[in-house]
Amino acid sequence: MPRERRKHHRLPIEATQVQGATVNGHVLDLSMTGIAIETTRGLNIGTSHRLRITSMDRALVLYASVRWCRLQRICPKNNGDAVPIFRTGLKINPTDR
C-alpha cells in the first residue's frame, strides 16, 4: 500500500464548481493546503490560477499553483466527438492576490 504523503486531511466535495480565467470544472476534494479539480482542459504544471469556488449560494476565491495534471478518461459525446477529462492537483498559495 502506498504511503500517504499529505500533511492535511482532504475533504471530498460534492457538486461544487470551480471557475477562473483559464479554469472551469468541478472540485473533487479540498484541504488546508491543496485542492483537486476535474476539468476538460489540461493545466500546465507550475502555472498559477485565481479560482472561484461556488457551492449553493456561497463563493470562495483562492490562488493556487498546479502541482500535477493527468488525463483521467475520455468521454464520448452523442455526436461522435470525445471530451478529455483531466484531474489536477493544485497547491493553495495563501499570500497571492
Secondary structure, 3 states (H helix, E strand, C coil): CCCCCCCCCCEECCCCEEECCCCEEEEEEECCCEEEEEECCCCCCCCEEEEEEEECCEEEEEEEEEEEEEEEEEEECCCCCEEEEEEEEEEECCCCC
